[in-house]
Amino acid sequence: MSRRSRNMRSSSNLGGLIGLLSEATTLAVRVGKHSPVEKVRNLSQTVENFLDANDPRLMARRLLVDESHQLERGDHVYVQRVGYTHHGIYVGGGRVVHYLLNQGILEDSLENFASGMNVQRKNSIQRYSDRETVRRAYSRIGEDKYNLFHNNCEHFASWCRNGS
């Protein structure tokens, strides 16, 4: 397949995704207890996550973490998946608290979280201390209210570190 064909196919897929997200935004704004401003901000994060996960220019600049001793408690970590990134909070001892679609928020090994991919540290805004970030992550274990547009794994990790 030529480079031009791949780019055109990629643009077509992106156009379809944007259409789908537009419809989902309309639905998300009508349903739920979050304000329209929160819903738009969360949807924006979701779209940004998708675009960042598929931008080869950004992939080269990401900090790769090959060994867990390079991570610190309270770090916002993520791994590349097909078409998106999966986020969590590193809580120390080779463990991560993260939000899974069908399992809710749980503590897991770094190895299971990574699923064979390189773990990366995200330089997200941190309002809370590392200790408080970890406490906040543990406080939501067992929650099972995942929503792609306003309560996903990236929203959870951001909430743990900065409350938003």
VONU-202589 format. One line per 2 residues: number of its first residue (from 1); for each residue y, z, x of N, C-alpha, C, CB. Coordinates in pm, whole numbers. Atoms other than C-alpha are relative to their C-alpha. Glycine has a CB too. Layout:
! residues N
NUM = Y,Z,X,Y,Z,X,Y,Z,X,Y,Z,X  ...
END
This chain:
! residues 164
1 = -117,0,85,0,0,0,123,0,90,0,122,-97  -120,10,-82,339,-96,142,88,122,-19,78,-127,-33
3 = -93,-113,7,607,162,212,89,-12,-124,87,7,127  -85,23,118,827,4,-58,-75,35,-129,48,-147,-4
5 = 80,-30,119,544,29,-314,-17,150,-17,-138,-67,10  15,-145,8,485,395,-227,129,65,-48,-41,59,136
7 = -129,-56,41,858,471,-262,26,-26,-147,113,-57,85  -22,33,140,873,290,-597,-91,85,-88,-24,-150,-26
9 = 93,-81,77,562,474,-719,48,145,-3,-141,-9,59  -51,-136,-10,709,804,-598,120,19,-92,38,32,145
11 = -118,-7,87,1037,732,-780,-43,1,-146,94,-118,26  50,5,137,844,647,-1096,-59,134,-40,-105,-111,-14
13 = 58,-131,29,648,974,-1077,109,104,-16,-96,42,111  -111,-95,8,969,1168,-1016,76,-18,-130,94,-17,120
15 = -68,26,127,1134,998,-1314,-76,59,-117,20,-150,-21  84,-58,106,841,1099,-1534,8,151,-1,-143,-45,18
17 = -9,-145,-9,859,1455,-1407,134,49,-54,-19,46,144  -133,-40,47,1233,1474,-1472,6,-8,-152,110,-88,63
19 = 4,12,145,1176,1349,-1828,-76,116,-63,-64,-131,-41  80,-110,49,905,1608,-1881,76,132,11,-133,8,76
21 = -77,-123,-19,1124,1885,-1737,117,7,-98,52,9,143  -110,3,96,1411,1775,-1962,-48,45,-137,60,-142,-8
23 = 57,-42,128,1190,1810,-2270,-35,148,3,-124,-84,-34  39,-140,-13,1059,2143,-2145,122,91,-1,-81,22,128
25 = -124,-79,0,1415,2266,-2087,47,22,-142,109,-70,83  -43,-10,139,1505,2191,-2447,-86,103,-72,-8,-137,-71
27 = 91,-95,62,1198,2383,-2560,24,141,51,-144,-42,25  -17,-132,-61,1255,2671,-2318,129,67,-46,-1,-11,152
29 = -127,-58,43,1616,2718,-2429,-11,52,-142,113,-104,10  15,-43,139,1504,2751,-2793,-91,122,-15,-56,-114,-82
31 = 102,-104,14,1221,2997,-2727,22,109,104,-141,-60,13  0,-107,-99,1207,3336,-2558,122,88,-8,-8,-59,137
33 = -107,-98,6,1432,3630,-2491,98,-11,115,-59,136,-3  -93,19,-110,1607,3502,-2178,123,-75,-51,-67,-76,116
35 = -122,70,39,1967,3388,-2210,-7,-145,46,126,70,58  -1,140,-43,2037,3014,-2185,38,-16,147,96,-81,-87
37 = -42,9,-141,2208,3073,-1848,-118,34,91,119,96,28  118,-36,-79,1896,3249,-1710,-104,-111,-3,-61,131,-51
39 = 100,106,14,1673,2973,-1843,38,-121,83,-15,-40,-147  -44,115,-79,1882,2701,-1682,-15,30,149,147,-36,-33
41 = 14,-38,-140,1892,2892,-1350,-147,-3,43,60,139,24  142,-1,-33,1515,2945,-1357,-59,-140,2,-76,87,-99
43 = 47,138,1,1450,2583,-1450,48,-73,125,47,-74,-127  -55,60,-121,1677,2477,-1166,-83,38,122,147,43,20
45 = 86,-45,-111,1466,2687,-925,-133,-75,-2,-24,152,-9  128,69,12,1151,2523,-1059,11,-145,47,-49,3,-145
47 = -21,139,-43,1289,2170,-1010,24,-5,150,120,-63,-76  -28,-5,-144,1422,2264,-665,-129,24,79,103,110,32
49 = 130,-27,-62,1078,2403,-576,-80,-129,11,-78,107,-80  75,125,0,915,2073,-673,58,-99,101,-1,-63,-140
51 = -64,97,-90,1168,1862,-484,-17,42,146,149,-14,-34  17,-49,-138,1152,2082,-171,-145,-18,47,40,148,9
53 = 141,10,-37,772,2080,-177,-40,-143,34,-87,51,-113  34,140,-22,774,1700,-169,98,-72,90,-9,-71,-132
55 = -99,60,-89,1059,1641,79,-49,11,144,139,70,-16  54,-5,-136,912,1546,418,101,46,104,-53,-134,39
57 = -101,-46,-96,1244,1618,593,2,151,10,139,-51,-41  0,-146,-1,1224,1984,491,-128,57,58,21,53,-141
59 = 129,-49,-50,857,2020,581,5,22,151,-112,-97,-34  -6,-10,-146,938,1966,949,82,120,46,60,-127,58
61 = -88,-110,-41,1201,2245,953,-52,136,-40,136,-20,-58  49,-129,49,994,2518,786,-62,81,113,-102,-21,-111
63 = 59,-90,-99,889,2820,988,-146,22,-36,77,136,5  142,-19,24,512,2818,1015,-43,135,57,-83,-115,62
65 = 51,-129,-44,339,3152,1041,-150,-13,14,39,115,-101  143,21,-23,-2,3115,1202,-79,130,-2,-20,-70,132
67 = 71,-127,-4,-87,3483,1233,78,105,-77,-24,46,145  -65,-97,88,-17,3771,997,85,100,77,-103,72,-81
69 = -81,-98,-73,125,3988,1279,146,-47,13,-60,24,140  -138,49,-4,437,3767,1267,74,31,-130,1,-150,26
71 = -63,-32,128,501,3868,906,37,148,-3,-94,-35,-117  -42,-138,17,684,4185,808,-7,35,-148,143,23,54
73 = 4,-46,139,647,4395,494,128,-41,-71,-19,155,-7  -115,41,79,875,4263,223,40,-145,18,116,86,33
75 = -31,143,-19,879,3903,351,-37,-80,-125,-74,-55,124  28,99,106,900,3631,86,-78,-111,70,135,-55,-70
77 = 86,100,-63,611,3401,180,-40,-106,-101,-125,67,62  49,106,88,487,3073,43,-91,-94,76,117,-79,-61
79 = 89,101,-55,228,2803,98,20,-130,-77,-149,45,-6  -10,132,60,241,2431,32,-127,-29,-80,23,-110,108
81 = 111,47,82,19,2313,-252,31,-144,-39,-23,91,-129  -24,138,39,-15,1963,-397,109,-3,-107,-132,-67,-53
83 = -110,16,95,322,1895,-562,86,122,-25,-55,-43,-127  -82,-120,20,460,2250,-546,-27,98,113,-30,65,-139
85 = 25,-108,-95,484,2565,-337,-39,125,-79,124,26,90  43,-124,64,316,2897,-421,59,117,79,-157,10,-7
87 = -77,-107,-62,515,3217,-350,-61,138,-24,143,-2,-53  43,-138,14,443,3586,-298,81,90,92,-149,13,29
89 = -64,-100,-87,555,3904,-122,-107,57,93,70,114,-84  91,-58,-98,384,4011,200,20,151,-1,23,-60,144
91 = -12,-146,12,307,4384,163,-60,74,120,-68,46,-127  55,-61,-120,151,4446,506,-152,1,-2,53,142,16
93 = 145,-10,-10,-203,4481,633,-75,-127,-39,-48,112,-84  65,125,36,-278,4115,572,-14,-21,-150,-135,-7,62
95 = 7,6,147,-209,4150,196,128,-59,-57,-24,141,-59  -112,64,70,18,3958,-45,-11,34,-149,0,-155,23
97 = -4,-14,146,126,4034,-403,62,-129,-51,83,128,-46  -48,129,51,167,3711,-598,-40,-18,-146,-56,-116,85
99 = 18,27,143,171,3566,-951,-84,-125,-18,138,-15,-72  87,114,28,-114,3340,-1062,2,-31,-149,-144,28,48
101 = -10,47,138,-104,3135,-1381,-101,68,-92,-20,-149,-5  103,-52,90,-434,3257,-1527,-47,142,31,-117,-90,2
103 = 44,-134,-38,-468,3594,-1353,112,102,1,-64,-4,135  -113,-92,-4,-120,3745,-1361,36,39,142,-31,123,-81
105 = -45,-48,-130,33,3944,-1076,-110,88,59,135,79,-10  106,-76,-64,-220,4077,-828,22,7,150,-136,-63,-29
107 = -1,-11,-146,-266,4191,-469,-121,-75,52,-1,151,47  106,86,-53,-474,3955,-257,9,-2,152,11,-143,-58
109 = -4,16,-145,-567,3892,104,90,-119,34,-143,-20,59  -83,110,-47,-337,3667,303,-83,-128,5,60,31,140
111 = 90,116,-8,-635,3436,353,-20,-64,-138,-137,43,57  15,55,135,-694,3397,-23,130,-61,-49,-47,108,-98
113 = -131,52,39,-321,3351,-85,23,-137,64,112,98,41  -27,124,-74,-304,3077,180,-90,-115,-43,-17,25,149
115 = 95,105,40,-610,2885,53,-11,-111,103,41,-59,-135  17,98,-106,-645,2715,389,128,-66,50,-91,-104,-45
117 = -128,59,-40,-276,2624,422,76,97,91,86,-37,-125  -84,-86,-84,-15,2757,667,93,83,-88,81,-84,101
119 = -91,-88,72,177,3057,537,138,-14,63,-48,149,4  -137,18,-47,552,3011,563,88,112,-55,56,-139,-43
121 = -94,-104,41,832,3265,545,124,-68,-58,38,94,121  -121,55,62,1119,3186,307,115,95,28,-20,-22,-154
123 = -119,-82,-27,1462,3308,407,81,16,-127,86,-64,112  -70,-22,127,1557,3420,58,94,121,14,-101,22,-116
125 = -97,-111,1,1845,3657,-15,-75,130,-26,112,-23,-107  66,-129,16,1737,4020,21,104,107,-27,-83,35,124
127 = -90,-107,38,1933,4284,-168,-66,136,24,41,-14,-146  73,-126,-12,1663,4552,-143,-63,13,139,-108,8,-108
129 = 68,-25,-128,1508,4716,164,-142,-56,-8,-2,154,34  139,47,-2,1164,4599,274,-90,92,-82,-52,-9,146
131 = 80,-99,74,1015,4919,133,18,-15,-150,37,143,43  -28,16,143,1186,4872,-205,-54,-133,-52,152,10,-27
133 = 55,131,38,1086,4503,-214,-149,13,-27,27,-105,111  144,-20,17,721,4604,-169,-28,86,-123,-61,65,127
135 = 18,-87,117,754,4883,-429,17,-81,-128,101,117,2  -24,84,118,898,4631,-678,-117,-94,-25,131,-80,16
137 = 116,90,15,609,4391,-611,-118,76,-62,-41,-60,137  112,-78,53,349,4663,-672,25,44,-145,-24,123,88
139 = -31,-50,134,531,4779,-987,-37,-99,-110,147,33,-10  31,101,102,448,4453,-1165,-145,-48,3,93,-118,16
141 = 142,39,-4,79,4425,-1071,-61,21,-138,-79,82,108  63,-5,132,-120,4352,-1385,77,-75,-107,-17,143,-42
143 = -79,77,97,164,4171,-1563,-63,-138,-14,150,-12,45  60,131,25,38,3852,-1724,85,-78,-101,-145,16,-53
145 = -92,74,87,340,3675,-1875,55,-121,73,116,92,-48  -41,116,-81,351,3370,-1647,60,-108,-89,-119,-56,79
147 = -63,115,66,586,3092,-1756,60,-85,110,109,45,-106  -45,90,-106,652,2792,-1534,151,-5,12,-54,-139,-23
149 = -144,22,-1,1018,2775,-1634,84,126,15,39,-69,-123  -85,-119,-16,1134,3138,-1638,-72,124,47,67,29,-129
151 = 70,-117,-53,865,3368,-1497,-120,-47,83,-46,95,-115  108,53,-84,665,3197,-1221,-6,76,132,20,-151,25
153 = 20,-72,-126,554,3300,-871,126,7,85,-111,-66,80  -124,-3,-78,885,3204,-708,102,94,-62,60,-141,13
155 = -91,-92,67,1088,3390,-971,-41,144,30,1,-25,-154  51,-134,-30,865,3695,-912,40,44,141,-154,4,-14
157 = -33,-35,-139,916,3688,-533,151,22,16,-47,-111,96  -146,-17,-6,1294,3643,-576,41,131,-65,72,-118,-68
159 = -31,-124,70,1306,3931,-825,-33,120,88,-78,9,-134  39,-111,-88,1123,4158,-580,104,23,109,-138,-26,63
161 = -93,-11,-113,1374,4086,-302,146,20,-41,-9,-123,85  -143,-8,32,1703,4055,-488,32,22,-147,67,-125,44
163 = -25,-33,139,1660,4128,-858,30,-118,-90,112,94,-8  -28,114,88,1713,3774,-985,-111,-102,6,132,-66,37
END
